[in-house]
Amino acid sequence: MSKLAIGIDIGGTNSKYGIADRSGKIIAQSRVKTQEFKDAKIFLRTIKKEIEKIHSLEGVIGIGVGAPNANFYKGTIENPPNLPWKGTSLFAKEMEEVFGLKTVVTNDANAAALGESMYGKARNMKDFIVLTVGTGLGGGVFANNDLVYGKHGFAGELGHTLVNANGRNCACGKKGCLETYVSATGIRRTVYKLLADYTEPSILRSISYDDLSTRTITDAAAKGDKIAIEAFKYTGRILGMKLSDFIVHTNPEAIFLLGGLSKAGDHLFIPAQKNMEKYLMPLFLDKKIQLLPSGLKDDDAPILGASSLVWKYLDKEEK
């Protein structure tokens, strides 16, 4: 029997889970609504029951978890801004108690970067960055062919770098963080500001804030809706400016975008690429740093990213 790993991606809206083998084949997968769980321990017990519904734990050798504000060194999730439970959760320890399996926990974007390295377009790259643009914005940085965790295990929280010191309030407690502008939540806020500032007719005016989605905004832009188009231009401009900063830190070969907002395609990528090059330090202009969509399938990416933590851990243990 081949060895299997459980991958769990905890997002601000949905938590996706599945079982995969080392080749990247996903045996089974499903999801739950994250916001329904106000306590991490209840979440863990529920996830175990749900996983056992879709596949037995036979052959499973470990669990990988990607989550916001996860500390790889301690196995904790600490004050996650977009999750319903607050404080510090001893997540790896508690999960090992529930499942009886070795558990590795890291930032969700770190997991995505590892998945991109093992199964996506970064398989032959040693230096790259992955940005996960969903409910929030996470960052995973590969440098010299390894993930960057930093001294305290929180490296890569690129969504909480500064755009505007007096800008939008962020769930992390700061103002003007990148994710308040570049994320599914961020672009919704941008659309509503534009609707308030301009009198242009827009199909988005009839949609409530809670019902507004990136897909709806993308569809509107494809139909020529001026508010939707301007929202993507604004979002892409801010993203491009920050990408020009990120490049200076690690000089990556490529930057990958993954998540709901990245599905907007050219509506986001074209203004982001244009502004990245516009604000880039001249030294890097001829380096041809690529801005690319992830090479992983949307439904598979979170699970493959998280489960790859298990294989990475085993490889290190065997050395």
C-alpha positions as CSV (number, residue, x, y, z in Angstrom):
1,M,0.0,0.0,0.0
2,S,1.3,3.4,-0.9
3,K,1.9,6.0,1.8
4,L,-0.6,8.8,2.1
5,A,-0.8,12.2,3.7
6,I,-3.6,14.4,4.8
7,G,-3.6,18.0,3.7
8,I,-5.7,20.6,5.4
9,D,-5.9,24.3,4.2
10,I,-7.6,26.5,6.7
11,G,-9.0,29.6,5.0
12,G,-10.9,32.6,6.3
13,T,-14.0,31.4,4.4
14,N,-13.5,27.6,3.7
15,S,-11.3,25.0,5.1
16,K,-10.3,22.4,2.5
17,Y,-9.0,18.9,3.3
18,G,-8.0,15.8,1.4
19,I,-5.8,12.8,1.2
20,A,-3.0,12.6,-1.4
21,D,-0.1,10.4,-2.3
22,R,3.5,11.5,-2.8
23,S,3.0,11.8,-6.6
24,G,0.4,14.5,-6.0
25,K,-2.6,12.3,-6.8
26,I,-5.5,13.3,-4.6
27,I,-7.5,10.3,-3.4
28,A,-10.4,12.2,-1.8
29,Q,-11.2,15.8,-0.8
30,S,-13.9,18.0,0.6
31,R,-14.4,21.2,2.6
32,V,-16.2,22.8,5.6
33,K,-17.2,26.4,6.4
34,T,-14.5,27.8,8.7
35,Q,-16.6,30.5,10.3
36,E,-19.0,27.8,11.7
37,F,-16.3,26.8,14.3
38,K,-15.7,29.3,17.1
39,D,-13.3,26.9,18.8
40,A,-10.2,25.3,17.3
41,K,-10.7,22.0,19.2
42,I,-14.2,21.6,17.9
43,F,-12.9,22.3,14.4
44,L,-10.3,19.5,14.9
45,R,-12.7,16.9,16.0
46,T,-15.1,17.8,13.2
47,I,-12.4,17.6,10.6
48,K,-11.4,14.1,11.8
49,K,-15.0,12.9,11.4
50,E,-15.4,14.5,8.0
51,I,-12.1,13.0,6.7
52,E,-13.2,9.5,7.9
53,K,-16.4,9.9,5.9
54,I,-14.4,10.3,2.6
55,H,-11.6,7.9,3.2
56,S,-10.2,5.6,5.9
57,L,-7.0,6.6,7.7
58,E,-5.3,3.4,6.5
59,G,-1.9,4.2,4.9
60,V,-1.9,7.8,6.2
61,I,1.5,8.6,7.8
62,G,1.1,12.3,8.6
63,I,-0.9,15.5,8.4
64,G,0.1,18.9,6.9
65,V,-1.7,22.0,7.8
66,G,-1.6,25.4,6.1
67,A,-3.2,28.2,8.1
68,P,-2.9,32.0,8.6
69,N,-0.5,33.0,11.3
70,A,0.8,29.5,11.7
71,N,4.2,29.0,13.4
72,F,6.2,26.2,11.8
73,Y,8.6,25.9,14.8
74,K,6.0,25.8,17.5
75,G,3.1,24.1,15.7
76,T,0.8,26.9,16.8
77,I,-1.7,29.2,15.1
78,E,-1.4,32.6,16.8
79,N,-4.0,35.4,16.7
80,P,-5.2,34.7,13.1
81,P,-6.9,37.8,11.8
82,N,-9.4,36.0,9.5
83,L,-10.3,33.0,11.6
84,P,-13.1,32.8,14.1
85,W,-10.9,31.6,17.0
86,K,-8.5,34.0,18.6
87,G,-5.5,33.7,20.8
88,T,-2.9,30.9,20.4
89,S,-3.9,27.4,19.5
90,L,-1.5,24.5,20.1
91,F,-2.7,23.2,16.8
92,A,-0.1,20.5,15.9
93,K,-0.1,19.1,19.4
94,E,-3.9,19.0,19.6
95,M,-4.2,17.5,16.1
96,E,-1.7,14.8,17.0
97,E,-3.8,14.0,20.0
98,V,-7.0,13.8,18.0
99,F,-5.6,11.9,15.0
100,G,-2.6,10.0,16.5
101,L,-0.5,11.2,13.5
102,K,2.5,13.4,13.1
103,T,1.3,16.9,12.2
104,V,3.3,19.7,10.5
105,V,1.8,23.2,10.6
106,T,2.9,26.3,8.7
107,N,1.6,29.5,7.1
108,D,-1.0,28.7,4.4
109,A,1.1,30.5,1.7
110,N,4.2,28.7,2.8
111,A,2.4,25.4,2.2
112,A,1.2,26.8,-1.2
113,A,4.8,27.6,-2.1
114,L,6.0,24.2,-1.2
115,G,3.2,22.7,-3.3
116,E,4.2,24.9,-6.2
117,S,7.8,23.7,-5.8
118,M,6.8,20.0,-5.8
119,Y,3.9,19.9,-8.2
120,G,3.6,23.2,-10.0
121,K,5.5,25.6,-12.3
122,A,8.3,26.1,-9.8
123,R,9.6,22.6,-9.9
124,N,12.9,23.7,-11.5
125,M,13.1,27.0,-9.6
126,K,15.2,27.7,-6.5
127,D,14.0,31.3,-5.9
128,F,10.4,32.3,-6.2
129,I,7.4,33.9,-4.3
130,V,3.9,32.6,-4.0
131,L,1.0,35.0,-3.1
132,T,-2.3,33.5,-2.1
133,V,-5.0,36.0,-2.8
134,G,-8.2,34.8,-1.2
135,T,-10.2,36.2,1.7
136,G,-6.8,37.7,2.8
137,L,-3.4,37.7,1.2
138,G,-0.6,35.4,2.3
139,G,3.0,35.1,1.1
140,G,5.4,32.1,0.8
141,V,9.0,32.8,-0.1
142,F,11.5,30.2,-1.5
143,A,15.1,31.3,-1.5
144,N,18.1,29.1,-2.3
145,N,15.7,26.1,-2.8
146,D,14.1,26.3,0.6
147,L,11.2,27.9,2.4
148,V,12.1,31.0,4.4
149,Y,10.6,30.8,7.9
150,G,12.6,33.4,9.7
151,K,13.8,33.6,13.3
152,H,10.3,33.2,14.9
153,G,8.6,31.2,12.1
154,F,6.4,34.0,10.7
155,A,8.4,35.1,7.6
156,G,6.3,35.7,4.5
157,E,3.4,37.6,6.0
158,L,3.4,39.8,2.9
159,G,-0.3,40.7,3.1
160,H,0.5,42.8,6.2
161,T,3.1,45.0,4.6
162,L,2.2,48.6,4.4
163,V,0.4,50.3,1.5
164,N,-1.0,53.4,3.3
165,A,-0.3,54.2,7.0
166,N,-3.7,56.0,7.2
167,G,-5.5,53.5,5.0
168,R,-8.1,50.8,5.5
169,N,-8.5,49.1,8.8
170,C,-7.1,45.5,8.8
171,A,-8.2,42.6,10.9
172,C,-4.6,42.2,12.2
173,G,-5.0,45.6,14.0
174,K,-3.0,47.7,11.6
175,K,-4.1,50.2,9.0
176,G,-3.4,50.1,5.3
177,C,-2.1,46.5,5.0
178,L,-1.8,45.1,1.4
179,E,-4.5,42.6,2.0
180,T,-7.1,45.3,2.7
181,Y,-6.6,46.3,-1.0
182,V,-5.5,43.1,-2.7
183,S,-7.7,40.2,-1.8
184,A,-11.3,39.1,-2.3
185,T,-12.3,41.3,0.6
186,G,-10.1,44.2,-0.6
187,I,-11.5,44.4,-4.1
188,R,-15.1,44.3,-2.7
189,R,-14.2,47.3,-0.5
190,T,-12.7,49.0,-3.6
191,V,-15.9,48.4,-5.7
192,Y,-18.1,49.9,-3.0
193,K,-15.9,52.9,-2.7
194,L,-16.0,53.4,-6.4
195,L,-19.8,53.0,-6.5
196,A,-20.0,55.7,-3.8
197,D,-17.5,58.1,-5.5
198,Y,-18.9,57.8,-9.1
199,T,-22.3,58.0,-10.7
200,E,-21.4,55.6,-13.6
201,P,-24.1,53.0,-14.2
202,S,-22.9,49.5,-13.1
203,I,-24.5,46.1,-12.8
204,L,-22.7,45.9,-9.4
205,R,-25.0,48.5,-7.9
206,S,-27.8,46.0,-7.5
207,I,-25.6,43.5,-5.6
208,S,-25.3,43.7,-1.8
209,Y,-21.8,43.8,-0.2
210,D,-22.3,40.3,1.3
211,D,-23.3,38.8,-2.1
212,L,-20.5,40.5,-4.1
213,S,-17.7,38.1,-5.1
214,T,-14.6,38.3,-7.2
215,R,-16.3,36.1,-9.8
216,T,-19.1,38.6,-10.1
217,I,-16.7,41.5,-10.4
218,T,-14.7,39.6,-13.0
219,D,-17.8,38.8,-15.0
220,A,-18.8,42.5,-14.9
221,A,-15.4,43.6,-16.1
222,A,-15.6,41.1,-19.0
223,K,-18.9,42.8,-20.0
224,G,-17.2,46.2,-20.0
225,D,-18.6,47.4,-16.7
226,K,-16.5,50.6,-16.0
227,I,-16.6,50.3,-12.2
228,A,-15.4,46.7,-12.3
229,I,-12.7,47.5,-14.7
230,E,-11.5,50.4,-12.6
231,A,-11.6,48.2,-9.5
232,F,-9.1,45.8,-11.1
233,K,-6.9,48.6,-12.4
234,Y,-6.7,50.1,-8.9
235,T,-6.1,46.6,-7.3
236,G,-3.5,45.8,-9.9
237,R,-1.7,49.1,-9.4
238,I,-1.3,48.5,-5.7
239,L,-0.3,44.9,-6.2
240,G,2.3,45.8,-8.8
241,M,3.8,48.5,-6.6
242,K,4.3,46.0,-3.7
243,L,5.6,43.3,-6.0
244,S,8.4,45.7,-7.0
245,D,9.3,45.9,-3.3
246,F,9.2,42.1,-2.8
247,I,11.5,41.5,-5.7
248,V,14.2,43.6,-4.0
249,H,14.2,41.4,-0.9
250,T,15.0,38.0,-2.5
251,N,15.5,38.6,-6.2
252,P,13.0,35.8,-7.3
253,E,12.9,34.1,-10.7
254,A,9.1,34.3,-10.6
255,I,6.1,35.4,-8.5
256,F,3.0,33.2,-8.6
257,L,-0.5,34.2,-7.8
258,L,-2.9,31.6,-6.4
259,G,-6.5,31.9,-5.1
260,G,-9.9,33.4,-6.0
261,L,-8.7,36.8,-7.0
262,S,-6.0,35.4,-9.4
263,K,-8.8,33.8,-11.4
264,A,-9.6,37.3,-12.8
265,G,-6.8,36.6,-15.3
266,D,-5.7,39.6,-17.4
267,H,-8.0,42.0,-15.5
268,L,-5.5,41.6,-12.6
269,F,-2.3,40.4,-14.2
270,I,-1.9,43.1,-16.8
271,P,-2.1,46.1,-14.5
272,A,-0.1,44.3,-11.9
273,Q,2.7,43.5,-14.4
274,K,2.7,47.0,-15.8
275,N,3.0,48.6,-12.3
276,M,5.5,46.1,-11.1
277,E,7.8,47.1,-13.9
278,K,7.0,50.8,-13.6
279,Y,8.1,50.9,-9.9
280,L,10.9,48.3,-10.0
281,M,14.4,49.3,-9.1
282,P,16.3,49.7,-12.4
283,L,18.9,47.1,-11.4
284,F,16.2,44.4,-11.8
285,L,14.5,45.6,-15.0
286,D,16.5,43.3,-17.3
287,K,16.1,40.3,-15.1
288,K,12.8,39.3,-16.7
289,I,11.1,38.3,-13.4
290,Q,7.9,36.6,-14.3
291,L,4.4,37.2,-12.8
292,L,2.5,33.9,-13.3
293,P,-0.7,32.1,-12.3
294,S,-0.1,29.0,-10.2
295,G,0.6,25.8,-12.0
296,L,-1.7,23.9,-9.6
297,K,-5.4,23.3,-10.2
298,D,-7.5,25.6,-8.1
299,D,-9.3,22.8,-6.2
300,D,-6.1,20.7,-5.7
301,A,-3.6,23.5,-4.8
302,P,-4.5,23.9,-1.1
303,I,-4.5,20.2,-0.4
304,L,-1.3,19.4,-2.3
305,G,0.4,22.4,-0.7
306,A,-0.5,21.2,2.8
307,S,0.1,17.5,2.2
308,S,3.5,18.3,0.7
309,L,4.6,19.4,4.2
310,V,4.5,15.8,5.3
311,W,6.9,14.7,2.5
312,K,9.2,17.6,3.2
313,Y,9.3,16.7,6.9
314,L,10.0,13.0,6.1
315,D,12.8,13.9,3.8
316,K,14.5,16.0,6.4
317,E,14.0,13.3,9.1
318,E,15.6,10.7,6.8
319,K,18.8,12.7,6.2
